[in-house]
């Protein structure tokens, strides 16, 4: 069992930055791949970024490349998403998720076993 708690959301102007954090608890949390998804009103969950258990491999949606950076600290069981140059279209609830299945794609929600409660990110124009 892995519990995930996000923090760091808020309201920011376009062009600004936010840093989301996710604290993972559970004996095997450091062995899970971790991802960030977001859900805008009226839309499906969208993959944003993910990182494998060691932190050596990262994945990003095209719209996040060059603006967002995902990182993890296994000693602290945390994963962070640094978001720069934010745009109004980044407005959504952001969710942290943990993937335990080896070989499952990082890009799909169905690959993830545990989810946080979400944190709201609002970017004003």
LUMBAZA-467114 format. One record per atom (N, C-alpha, C, O, CB): residue in one letter; residue number from 1; x, y, z. Coordinates in Angstrom, 2 decimals. Glycine has a CB too. Example, Ala and Ser with C-alpha at 12.3 -4.5 7.8 and 13.67 -1.06 7.14 Angstrom:
<rs>
r, k, xx, yy, zz
A, 1, 13.19, -5.69, 7.80
A, 1, 12.30, -4.50, 7.80
A, 1, 13.20, -3.30, 7.80
A, 1, 14.24, -3.32, 8.46
A, 1, 11.31, -4.47, 9.05
S, 2, 12.85, -2.25, 7.08
S, 2, 13.67, -1.06, 7.14
S, 2, 12.90, 0.03, 7.87
S, 2, 13.41, 1.14, 8.04
S, 2, 14.08, -0.60, 5.72
</rs>
This chain:
<rs>
r, k, xx, yy, zz
X, 1, 0.84, -1.20, 0.00
X, 1, 0.00, 0.00, 0.00
X, 1, 0.88, 1.25, 0.00
X, 1, 1.83, 1.35, 0.77
X, 1, -0.95, 0.01, 1.22
X, 2, 0.55, 2.16, -0.85
X, 2, 1.28, 3.43, -0.94
X, 2, 0.29, 4.58, -0.82
X, 2, -0.74, 4.60, -1.50
X, 2, 2.08, 3.53, -2.29
X, 3, 0.58, 5.51, 0.05
X, 3, -0.24, 6.71, 0.19
X, 3, 0.51, 7.89, -0.42
X, 3, 1.71, 8.04, -0.23
X, 3, -0.60, 6.98, 1.68
X, 4, -0.22, 8.73, -1.13
X, 4, 0.37, 9.87, -1.83
X, 4, -0.36, 11.15, -1.43
X, 4, -1.59, 11.20, -1.44
X, 4, 0.31, 9.67, -3.36
X, 5, 0.41, 12.17, -1.08
X, 5, -0.18, 13.45, -0.69
X, 5, 0.52, 14.56, -1.45
X, 5, 1.73, 14.77, -1.29
X, 5, -0.08, 13.67, 0.84
X, 6, -0.25, 15.28, -2.28
X, 6, 0.31, 16.38, -3.06
X, 6, 0.23, 17.70, -2.30
X, 6, -0.60, 17.88, -1.41
X, 6, -0.42, 16.49, -4.40
X, 7, 1.11, 18.62, -2.66
X, 7, 1.07, 19.97, -2.13
X, 7, 1.73, 20.90, -3.14
X, 7, 2.42, 20.46, -4.06
X, 7, 1.77, 20.05, -0.74
X, 8, 1.53, 22.20, -2.95
X, 8, 2.22, 23.18, -3.77
X, 8, 1.40, 23.85, -4.84
X, 8, 1.91, 24.74, -5.54
X, 8, 3.36, 22.55, -4.39
X, 9, 0.15, 23.46, -4.99
X, 9, -0.68, 24.11, -5.99
X, 9, -1.03, 25.52, -5.57
X, 9, -0.73, 25.95, -4.46
X, 9, -1.94, 23.32, -6.23
X, 10, -1.66, 26.25, -6.49
X, 10, -2.06, 27.62, -6.18
X, 10, -2.41, 28.40, -7.41
X, 10, -2.59, 27.85, -8.50
X, 10, -0.98, 28.32, -5.43
X, 11, -2.51, 29.71, -7.23
X, 11, -2.84, 30.63, -8.31
X, 11, -1.58, 31.38, -8.71
X, 11, -0.86, 31.91, -7.86
X, 11, -3.98, 31.62, -7.89
X, 12, -1.32, 31.42, -10.01
X, 12, -0.13, 32.11, -10.51
X, 12, -0.47, 32.78, -11.83
X, 12, -1.34, 32.31, -12.56
X, 12, 1.06, 31.12, -10.67
X, 13, 0.23, 33.86, -12.13
X, 13, 0.02, 34.52, -13.41
X, 13, 0.76, 33.78, -14.52
X, 13, 1.74, 33.07, -14.27
X, 13, 0.48, 35.98, -13.35
X, 14, 0.27, 33.95, -15.72
X, 14, 0.93, 33.35, -16.88
X, 14, 2.39, 33.79, -16.92
X, 14, 2.72, 34.95, -16.70
X, 14, 0.21, 33.75, -18.20
X, 15, 3.27, 32.83, -17.21
X, 15, 4.70, 33.08, -17.21
X, 15, 5.36, 32.79, -15.89
X, 15, 6.59, 32.76, -15.80
X, 15, 4.95, 34.49, -17.58
X, 16, 4.57, 32.58, -14.86
X, 16, 5.11, 32.31, -13.54
X, 16, 5.47, 30.84, -13.35
X, 16, 5.40, 30.04, -14.28
X, 16, 4.11, 32.72, -12.49
X, 17, 5.86, 30.51, -12.12
X, 17, 6.32, 29.17, -11.78
X, 17, 5.62, 28.65, -10.53
X, 17, 5.21, 29.41, -9.65
X, 17, 7.83, 29.16, -11.58
X, 18, 5.50, 27.35, -10.47
X, 18, 5.03, 26.65, -9.29
X, 18, 5.81, 25.36, -9.15
X, 18, 6.27, 24.79, -10.14
X, 18, 3.51, 26.37, -9.36
X, 19, 5.97, 24.91, -7.91
X, 19, 6.62, 23.63, -7.65
X, 19, 5.66, 22.75, -6.87
X, 19, 5.30, 23.07, -5.74
X, 19, 7.96, 23.81, -6.87
X, 20, 5.25, 21.65, -7.50
X, 20, 4.39, 20.69, -6.84
X, 20, 5.25, 19.62, -6.17
X, 20, 6.29, 19.23, -6.70
X, 20, 3.40, 20.06, -7.84
X, 21, 4.80, 19.16, -5.02
X, 21, 5.48, 18.08, -4.33
X, 21, 4.49, 16.98, -4.01
X, 21, 3.30, 17.22, -3.83
X, 21, 6.16, 18.59, -3.05
X, 22, 4.99, 15.77, -3.94
X, 22, 4.17, 14.62, -3.58
X, 22, 4.96, 13.77, -2.60
X, 22, 6.07, 13.32, -2.90
X, 22, 3.74, 13.79, -4.85
X, 23, 4.38, 13.56, -1.43
X, 23, 5.01, 12.73, -0.42
X, 23, 4.40, 11.34, -0.48
X, 23, 3.18, 11.19, -0.41
X, 23, 4.86, 13.34, 1.00
X, 24, 5.25, 10.34, -0.62
X, 24, 4.80, 8.96, -0.71
X, 24, 5.15, 8.23, 0.57
X, 24, 6.27, 8.36, 1.08
X, 24, 5.43, 8.24, -1.94
X, 25, 4.21, 7.49, 1.09
X, 25, 4.48, 6.69, 2.29
X, 25, 4.13, 5.24, 2.02
X, 25, 3.25, 4.94, 1.20
X, 25, 3.68, 7.22, 3.51
X, 26, 4.81, 4.35, 2.71
X, 26, 4.64, 2.93, 2.47
X, 26, 6.01, 2.30, 2.33
X, 26, 6.95, 2.93, 1.85
X, 26, 3.77, 2.67, 1.21
X, 27, 6.12, 1.05, 2.74
X, 27, 7.43, 0.41, 2.80
X, 27, 8.15, 0.36, 1.47
X, 27, 9.37, 0.49, 1.42
X, 27, 7.28, -0.97, 3.32
X, 28, 7.41, 0.19, 0.37
X, 28, 8.04, 0.01, -0.92
X, 28, 7.88, 1.20, -1.85
X, 28, 8.04, 1.08, -3.07
X, 28, 7.48, -1.21, -1.58
X, 29, 7.57, 2.36, -1.27
X, 29, 7.29, 3.52, -2.11
X, 29, 8.43, 3.86, -3.05
X, 29, 8.20, 4.28, -4.18
X, 29, 6.98, 4.72, -1.24
X, 30, 9.66, 3.69, -2.59
X, 30, 10.81, 4.07, -3.41
X, 30, 11.00, 3.15, -4.61
X, 30, 11.78, 3.47, -5.50
X, 30, 12.06, 4.07, -2.57
X, 31, 10.31, 2.02, -4.65
X, 31, 10.46, 1.10, -5.77
X, 31, 9.45, 1.36, -6.88
X, 31, 9.48, 0.70, -7.92
X, 31, 10.33, -0.32, -5.29
X, 32, 8.56, 2.32, -6.68
X, 32, 7.51, 2.60, -7.65
X, 32, 7.94, 3.69, -8.62
X, 32, 8.66, 4.63, -8.26
X, 32, 6.23, 3.01, -6.94
X, 33, 7.49, 3.54, -9.87
X, 33, 7.56, 4.66, -10.78
X, 33, 6.53, 5.69, -10.32
X, 33, 5.48, 5.31, -9.80
X, 33, 7.31, 4.22, -12.27
X, 34, 6.81, 6.97, -10.50
X, 34, 5.91, 8.02, -10.06
X, 34, 5.58, 8.95, -11.22
X, 34, 6.44, 9.30, -12.03
X, 34, 6.52, 8.82, -8.90
X, 35, 4.32, 9.33, -11.29
X, 35, 3.90, 10.19, -12.39
X, 35, 3.01, 11.32, -11.92
X, 35, 2.44, 11.27, -10.83
X, 35, 3.20, 9.38, -13.43
X, 36, 2.90, 12.32, -12.76
X, 36, 1.97, 13.43, -12.56
X, 36, 0.98, 13.44, -13.72
X, 36, 1.36, 13.39, -14.89
X, 36, 2.73, 14.79, -12.45
X, 37, -0.28, 13.51, -13.37
X, 37, -1.35, 13.69, -14.34
X, 37, -2.10, 14.96, -13.98
X, 37, -1.96, 15.47, -12.87
X, 37, -2.29, 12.46, -14.37
X, 38, -2.89, 15.46, -14.90
X, 38, -3.75, 16.59, -14.60
X, 38, -5.11, 16.40, -15.26
X, 38, -5.26, 15.70, -16.26
X, 38, -3.09, 17.91, -15.07
X, 39, -6.08, 17.07, -14.64
X, 39, -7.43, 16.98, -15.18
X, 39, -8.04, 18.37, -15.16
X, 39, -8.26, 18.96, -14.10
X, 39, -8.29, 15.98, -14.37
X, 40, -8.31, 18.89, -16.35
X, 40, -8.98, 20.18, -16.48
X, 40, -10.49, 19.96, -16.48
X, 40, -10.95, 18.86, -16.78
X, 40, -8.53, 20.91, -17.78
X, 41, -11.26, 20.97, -16.14
X, 41, -12.72, 20.81, -16.10
X, 41, -13.28, 20.30, -17.43
X, 41, -12.97, 20.85, -18.49
X, 41, -13.39, 22.14, -15.75
X, 42, -14.08, 19.26, -17.36
X, 42, -14.70, 18.71, -18.55
X, 42, -13.80, 17.86, -19.42
X, 42, -14.20, 17.44, -20.50
X, 42, -15.22, 19.80, -19.35
X, 43, -12.60, 17.59, -18.95
X, 43, -11.65, 16.81, -19.75
X, 43, -11.21, 15.56, -19.00
X, 43, -11.43, 15.42, -17.80
X, 43, -10.42, 17.67, -20.12
X, 44, -10.58, 14.65, -19.75
X, 44, -10.05, 13.43, -19.16
X, 44, -8.71, 13.72, -18.48
X, 44, -8.10, 14.77, -18.69
X, 44, -9.89, 12.32, -20.23
X, 45, -8.27, 12.75, -17.68
X, 45, -6.92, 12.85, -17.12
X, 45, -5.90, 12.90, -18.25
X, 45, -6.01, 12.15, -19.23
X, 45, -6.63, 11.66, -16.16
X, 46, -4.92, 13.77, -18.11
X, 46, -3.86, 13.90, -19.10
X, 46, -2.52, 13.62, -18.45
X, 46, -2.22, 14.16, -17.38
X, 46, -3.88, 15.30, -19.75
X, 47, -1.72, 12.79, -19.08
X, 47, -0.37, 12.53, -18.60
X, 47, 0.45, 13.81, -18.72
X, 47, 0.37, 14.52, -19.72
X, 47, 0.30, 11.37, -19.38
X, 48, 1.26, 14.10, -17.68
X, 48, 2.12, 15.28, -17.71
X, 48, 3.60, 14.88, -17.69
X, 48, 4.37, 15.28, -18.56
X, 48, 1.80, 16.20, -16.51
X, 49, 3.98, 14.09, -16.70
X, 49, 5.39, 13.70, -16.56
X, 49, 5.48, 12.48, -15.66
X, 49, 4.58, 12.22, -14.87
X, 49, 6.24, 14.87, -15.98
X, 50, 6.57, 11.73, -15.80
X, 50, 6.78, 10.56, -14.95
X, 50, 8.27, 10.32, -14.80
X, 50, 9.09, 10.82, -15.57
X, 50, 6.08, 9.31, -15.53
X, 51, 8.61, 9.53, -13.79
X, 51, 10.01, 9.23, -13.50
X, 51, 10.08, 7.80, -12.98
X, 51, 9.23, 7.37, -12.20
X, 51, 10.62, 10.24, -12.48
X, 52, 11.10, 7.07, -13.41
X, 52, 11.20, 5.69, -12.98
X, 52, 11.70, 5.61, -11.54
X, 52, 12.00, 6.64, -10.93
X, 52, 12.12, 4.89, -13.92
X, 53, 11.81, 4.40, -11.00
X, 53, 12.09, 4.24, -9.58
X, 53, 13.44, 4.82, -9.18
X, 53, 13.60, 5.32, -8.07
X, 53, 12.04, 2.78, -9.20
X, 54, 14.41, 4.75, -10.07
X, 54, 15.75, 5.22, -9.73
X, 54, 15.94, 6.71, -9.99
X, 54, 16.89, 7.32, -9.51
X, 54, 16.79, 4.44, -10.52
X, 55, 15.02, 7.30, -10.75
X, 55, 15.18, 8.69, -11.15
X, 55, 16.02, 8.87, -12.39
X, 55, 16.28, 9.99, -12.80
X, 55, 15.78, 9.47, -10.03
X, 56, 16.44, 7.76, -12.99
X, 56, 17.33, 7.86, -14.13
X, 56, 16.64, 8.10, -15.46
X, 56, 17.27, 8.50, -16.43
X, 56, 18.11, 6.64, -14.23
X, 57, 15.34, 7.86, -15.50
X, 57, 14.58, 8.03, -16.75
X, 57, 13.35, 8.87, -16.48
X, 57, 12.62, 8.61, -15.52
X, 57, 14.19, 6.66, -17.36
X, 58, 13.13, 9.86, -17.32
X, 58, 11.96, 10.72, -17.17
X, 58, 11.17, 10.74, -18.47
X, 58, 11.69, 10.45, -19.55
X, 58, 12.39, 12.16, -16.77
X, 59, 9.90, 11.08, -18.34
X, 59, 8.99, 11.10, -19.47
X, 59, 8.14, 12.37, -19.34
X, 59, 7.77, 12.77, -18.24
X, 59, 8.08, 9.80, -19.51
X, 60, 7.85, 13.00, -20.49
X, 60, 7.07, 14.23, -20.48
X, 60, 6.08, 14.24, -21.64
X, 60, 6.36, 13.71, -22.72
X, 60, 7.98, 15.45, -20.54
X, 61, 4.95, 14.85, -21.42
X, 61, 4.05, 15.17, -22.53
X, 61, 4.71, 16.29, -23.32
X, 61, 5.43, 17.12, -22.76
X, 61, 2.60, 15.58, -22.01
X, 62, 4.46, 16.33, -24.61
X, 62, 5.15, 17.31, -25.47
X, 62, 4.96, 18.74, -24.97
X, 62, 5.89, 19.54, -25.04
X, 62, 4.64, 17.19, -26.91
X, 63, 3.77, 19.07, -24.47
X, 63, 3.50, 20.44, -24.05
X, 63, 4.27, 20.84, -22.80
X, 63, 4.36, 22.03, -22.48
X, 63, 2.02, 20.61, -23.80
X, 64, 4.83, 19.86, -22.10
X, 64, 5.58, 20.15, -20.87
X, 64, 7.09, 20.18, -21.10
X, 64, 7.83, 20.70, -20.26
X, 64, 5.26, 19.11, -19.81
X, 65, 7.54, 19.64, -22.20
X, 65, 8.97, 19.57, -22.46
X, 65, 9.57, 20.98, -22.52
X, 65, 9.04, 21.86, -23.20
X, 65, 9.26, 18.80, -23.77
X, 66, 10.67, 21.17, -21.81
X, 66, 11.33, 22.46, -21.78
X, 66, 10.77, 23.42, -20.74
X, 66, 11.38, 24.45, -20.46
X, 66, 11.25, 23.09, -23.11
X, 67, 9.62, 23.09, -20.18
X, 67, 9.00, 23.97, -19.16
X, 67, 8.91, 23.29, -17.80
X, 67, 9.10, 23.94, -16.78
X, 67, 7.61, 24.40, -19.61
X, 68, 8.63, 22.00, -17.79
X, 68, 8.45, 21.26, -16.54
X, 68, 9.62, 20.32, -16.32
X, 68, 10.22, 19.80, -17.27
X, 68, 7.12, 20.47, -16.56
X, 69, 9.95, 20.10, -15.05
X, 69, 10.99, 19.14, -14.69
X, 69, 10.50, 18.28, -13.54
X, 69, 10.07, 18.80, -12.51
X, 69, 12.32, 19.87, -14.32
X, 70, 10.57, 16.96, -13.72
X, 70, 10.19, 16.04, -12.66
X, 70, 11.46, 15.51, -12.02
X, 70, 12.46, 15.26, -12.69
X, 70, 9.30, 14.87, -13.22
X, 71, 11.41, 15.34, -10.70
X, 71, 12.56, 14.80, -9.97
X, 71, 12.04, 14.04, -8.77
X, 71, 10.90, 14.22, -8.35
X, 71, 13.54, 15.94, -9.54
X, 72, 12.89, 13.19, -8.22
X, 72, 12.48, 12.43, -7.04
X, 72, 13.65, 12.32, -6.06
X, 72, 14.81, 12.38, -6.46
X, 72, 11.97, 11.03, -7.43
X, 73, 13.31, 12.17, -4.80
X, 73, 14.29, 11.96, -3.74
X, 73, 13.84, 10.71, -2.99
X, 73, 12.93, 10.77, -2.17
X, 73, 14.39, 13.22, -2.77
X, 74, 14.47, 9.59, -3.28
X, 74, 14.04, 8.33, -2.67
X, 74, 14.36, 8.28, -1.17
X, 74, 13.70, 7.56, -0.43
X, 74, 14.71, 7.15, -3.37
X, 75, 15.34, 9.03, -0.74
X, 75, 15.65, 9.07, 0.69
X, 75, 14.50, 9.72, 1.47
X, 75, 14.25, 9.37, 2.62
X, 75, 16.96, 9.84, 0.94
X, 76, 13.80, 10.65, 0.83
X, 76, 12.68, 11.34, 1.47
X, 76, 11.34, 10.84, 0.95
X, 76, 10.29, 11.28, 1.42
X, 76, 12.79, 12.84, 1.24
X, 77, 11.36, 9.92, -0.02
X, 77, 10.12, 9.42, -0.63
X, 77, 9.25, 10.55, -1.16
X, 77, 8.06, 10.63, -0.87
X, 77, 9.33, 8.59, 0.38
X, 78, 9.87, 11.42, -1.92
X, 78, 9.13, 12.53, -2.51
X, 78, 9.40, 12.62, -4.01
X, 78, 10.45, 12.21, -4.49
X, 78, 9.50, 13.84, -1.82
X, 79, 8.44, 13.17, -4.72
X, 79, 8.60, 13.49, -6.12
X, 79, 8.12, 14.92, -6.31
X, 79, 7.12, 15.33, -5.72
X, 79, 7.81, 12.48, -7.04
X, 80, 8.82, 15.66, -7.13
X, 80, 8.49, 17.06, -7.36
X, 80, 8.27, 17.32, -8.84
X, 80, 8.82, 16.64, -9.70
X, 80, 9.59, 17.97, -6.81
X, 81, 7.45, 18.31, -9.11
X, 81, 7.25, 18.77, -10.49
X, 81, 7.45, 20.28, -10.49
X, 81, 6.61, 21.03, -10.01
X, 81, 5.81, 18.38, -11.03
X, 82, 8.58, 20.71, -11.03
X, 82, 8.87, 22.13, -11.18
X, 82, 8.26, 22.61, -12.47
X, 82, 8.59, 22.10, -13.55
X, 82, 10.41, 22.41, -11.14
X, 83, 7.37, 23.58, -12.38
X, 83, 6.65, 24.06, -13.56
X, 83, 7.00, 25.53, -13.79
X, 83, 6.71, 26.38, -12.95
X, 83, 5.12, 23.88, -13.39
X, 84, 7.62, 25.80, -14.91
X, 84, 8.01, 27.15, -15.29
X, 84, 7.25, 27.60, -16.52
X, 84, 6.66, 26.78, -17.23
X, 84, 9.52, 27.23, -15.54
X, 85, 7.25, 28.88, -16.78
X, 85, 6.59, 29.45, -17.96
X, 85, 5.16, 28.94, -18.09
X, 85, 4.73, 28.50, -19.15
X, 85, 7.39, 29.11, -19.23
X, 86, 4.45, 29.01, -17.00
X, 86, 3.09, 28.47, -16.97
X, 86, 2.16, 29.24, -17.88
X, 86, 2.29, 30.45, -18.07
X, 86, 2.54, 28.48, -15.54
X, 87, 1.21, 28.50, -18.44
X, 87, 0.23, 29.05, -19.37
X, 87, -1.17, 28.81, -18.83
X, 87, -1.37, 27.89, -18.04
X, 87, 0.38, 28.43, -20.78
X, 88, -2.15, 29.61, -19.24
X, 88, -3.52, 29.37, -18.77
X, 88, -4.01, 27.96, -19.06
X, 88, -4.81, 27.41, -18.30
X, 88, -4.46, 30.36, -19.41
X, 89, -3.55, 27.36, -20.15
X, 89, -3.98, 26.00, -20.47
X, 89, -3.37, 24.94, -19.56
X, 89, -3.73, 23.77, -19.66
X, 89, -3.62, 25.68, -21.89
X, 90, -2.47, 25.33, -18.67
X, 90, -1.96, 24.41, -17.66
X, 90, -2.88, 24.32, -16.46
X, 90, -2.66, 23.51, -15.56
X, 90, -0.58, 24.84, -17.21
X, 91, -3.91, 25.14, -16.43
X, 91, -4.86, 25.12, -15.31
X, 91, -5.56, 23.77, -15.23
X, 91, -6.16, 23.31, -16.20
X, 91, -5.90, 26.25, -15.46
X, 92, -5.49, 23.15, -14.06
X, 92, -6.07, 21.82, -13.86
X, 92, -5.84, 21.40, -12.42
X, 92, -5.12, 22.05, -11.66
X, 92, -5.47, 20.78, -14.85
X, 93, -6.46, 20.30, -12.05
X, 93, -6.09, 19.62, -10.81
X, 93, -4.98, 18.63, -11.17
X, 93, -5.12, 17.83, -12.09
X, 93, -7.34, 18.88, -10.15
X, 94, -3.89, 18.71, -10.43
X, 94, -2.73, 17.87, -10.69
X, 94, -2.69, 16.73, -9.68
X, 94, -2.82, 16.94, -8.47
X, 94, -1.42, 18.70, -10.64
X, 95, -2.49, 15.53, -10.19
X, 95, -2.49, 14.32, -9.37
X, 95, -1.13, 13.63, -9.45
X, 95, -0.52, 13.54, -10.52
X, 95, -3.61, 13.37, -9.81
X, 96, -0.69, 13.15, -8.32
X, 96, 0.49, 12.30, -8.24
X, 96, 0.01, 10.84, -8.24
X, 96, -1.02, 10.52, -7.65
X, 96, 1.34, 12.62, -6.95
X, 97, 0.75, 9.97, -8.91
X, 97, 0.35, 8.57, -9.00
X, 97, 1.58, 7.67, -8.94
X, 97, 2.67, 8.06, -9.34
X, 97, -0.44, 8.31, -10.29
X, 98, 1.38, 6.46, -8.43
X, 98, 2.47, 5.49, -8.28
X, 98, 2.18, 4.26, -9.12
X, 98, 1.08, 3.71, -9.10
X, 98, 2.66, 5.10, -6.80
X, 99, 3.20, 3.84, -9.86
X, 99, 3.10, 2.69, -10.77
X, 99, 4.02, 1.59, -10.30
X, 99, 5.24, 1.77, -10.24
X, 99, 3.44, 3.10, -12.23
X, 100, 3.44, 0.44, -9.97
X, 100, 4.25, -0.66, -9.46
X, 100, 4.52, -1.74, -10.49
X, 100, 5.40, -2.57, -10.29
X, 100, 3.59, -1.26, -8.28
X, 101, 3.75, -1.74, -11.58
X, 101, 3.87, -2.83, -12.54
X, 101, 5.05, -2.60, -13.49
X, 101, 5.06, -1.64, -14.26
X, 101, 2.58, -2.99, -13.34
X, 102, 6.02, -3.47, -13.42
X, 102, 7.19, -3.36, -14.29
X, 102, 6.77, -3.61, -15.74
X, 102, 6.05, -4.56, -16.03
X, 102, 8.31, -4.37, -13.87
X, 103, 7.21, -2.75, -16.62
X, 103, 6.91, -2.90, -18.03
X, 103, 5.67, -2.17, -18.49
X, 103, 5.49, -1.95, -19.68
X, 103, 6.77, -4.33, -18.36
X, 104, 4.80, -1.79, -17.56
X, 104, 3.60, -1.04, -17.94
X, 104, 4.00, 0.38, -18.35
X, 104, 4.92, 0.97, -17.79
X, 104, 2.57, -1.00, -16.77
X, 105, 3.31, 0.89, -19.34
X, 105, 3.65, 2.22, -19.83
X, 105, 3.44, 3.28, -18.75
X, 105, 2.53, 3.16, -17.93
X, 105, 2.84, 2.55, -21.06
X, 106, 4.26, 4.30, -18.76
X, 106, 4.11, 5.40, -17.82
X, 106, 3.01, 6.37, -18.25
X, 106, 2.57, 7.19, -17.45
X, 106, 5.42, 6.14, -17.69
X, 107, 2.57, 6.28, -19.51
X, 107, 1.73, 7.31, -20.07
X, 107, 0.23, 7.14, -19.80
X, 107, -0.53, 8.09, -19.97
X, 107, 1.95, 7.36, -21.52
X, 108, -0.19, 5.96, -19.39
X, 108, -1.61, 5.70, -19.24
X, 108, -2.04, 5.63, -17.77
X, 108, -1.31, 5.11, -16.93
X, 108, -1.97, 4.41, -19.94
X, 109, -3.21, 6.16, -17.48
X, 109, -3.70, 6.13, -16.10
X, 109, -3.86, 4.70, -15.59
X, 109, -3.66, 4.44, -14.41
X, 109, -5.04, 6.87, -15.99
X, 110, -4.21, 3.78, -16.47
X, 110, -4.45, 2.40, -16.06
X, 110, -3.22, 1.68, -15.55
X, 110, -3.33, 0.62, -14.93
X, 110, -5.01, 1.64, -17.19
X, 111, -2.04, 2.24, -15.79
X, 111, -0.80, 1.61, -15.33
X, 111, -0.51, 1.91, -13.87
X, 111, 0.37, 1.28, -13.27
X, 111, 0.36, 2.08, -16.17
X, 112, -1.22, 2.85, -13.29
X, 112, -0.94, 3.33, -11.94
X, 112, -1.85, 2.70, -10.91
X, 112, -3.05, 2.53, -11.14
X, 112, -1.06, 4.83, -11.89
X, 113, -1.26, 2.35, -9.78
X, 113, -2.00, 1.63, -8.74
X, 113, -2.52, 2.54, -7.64
X, 113, -3.54, 2.24, -7.02
X, 113, -1.11, 0.57, -8.14
X, 114, -1.85, 3.64, -7.39
X, 114, -2.20, 4.52, -6.28
X, 114, -2.21, 5.96, -6.75
X, 114, -1.41, 6.37, -7.59
X, 114, -1.22, 4.34, -5.10
X, 115, -3.14, 6.72, -6.19
X, 115, -3.32, 8.11, -6.58
X, 115, -3.45, 9.01, -5.36
X, 115, -3.97, 8.60, -4.33
X, 115, -4.55, 8.27, -7.48
X, 116, -2.96, 10.23, -5.50
X, 116, -3.18, 11.23, -4.48
X, 116, -4.52, 11.91, -4.66
X, 116, -5.28, 11.57, -5.57
X, 116, -2.06, 12.27, -4.50
X, 117, -4.82, 12.85, -3.79
X, 117, -6.12, 13.52, -3.81
X, 117, -6.16, 14.70, -4.77
X, 117, -7.23, 15.21, -5.08
X, 117, -6.48, 13.99, -2.42
X, 118, -5.01, 15.13, -5.24
X, 118, -4.94, 16.21, -6.22
X, 118, -4.70, 17.56, -5.58
X, 118, -5.05, 17.80, -4.42
X, 118, -6.19, 16.25, -7.03
X, 119, -4.09, 18.45, -6.36
X, 119, -3.87, 19.83, -5.94
X, 119, -4.18, 20.75, -7.11
X, 119, -3.78, 20.48, -8.25
X, 119, -2.40, 20.03, -5.42
X, 120, -4.89, 21.84, -6.84
X, 120, -5.36, 22.72, -7.89
X, 120, -4.25, 23.68, -8.32
X, 120, -3.59, 24.31, -7.49
X, 120, -6.59, 23.50, -7.43
X, 121, -4.07, 23.78, -9.62
X, 121, -3.17, 24.77, -10.22
X, 121, -4.02, 25.66, -11.12
X, 121, -4.68, 25.18, -12.04
X, 121, -1.99, 24.08, -11.02
X, 122, -3.98, 26.96, -10.88
X, 122, -4.73, 27.91, -11.69
X, 122, -3.77, 28.95, -12.22
X, 122, -3.06, 29.61, -11.46
X, 122, -5.88, 28.58, -10.87
X, 123, -3.74, 29.10, -13.54
X, 123, -2.86, 30.08, -14.19
X, 123, -3.73, 31.14, -14.83
X, 123, -4.53, 30.85, -15.72
X, 123, -1.93, 29.39, -15.25
X, 124, -3.57, 32.36, -14.37
X, 124, -4.39, 33.45, -14.90
X, 124, -3.66, 34.13, -16.06
X, 124, -2.43, 34.20, -16.10
X, 124, -4.71, 34.47, -13.79
X, 125, -4.45, 34.64, -17.00
X, 125, -3.86, 35.29, -18.18
X, 125, -3.66, 36.78, -17.95
X, 125, -3.17, 37.48, -18.85
X, 125, -4.75, 35.07, -19.40
</rs>
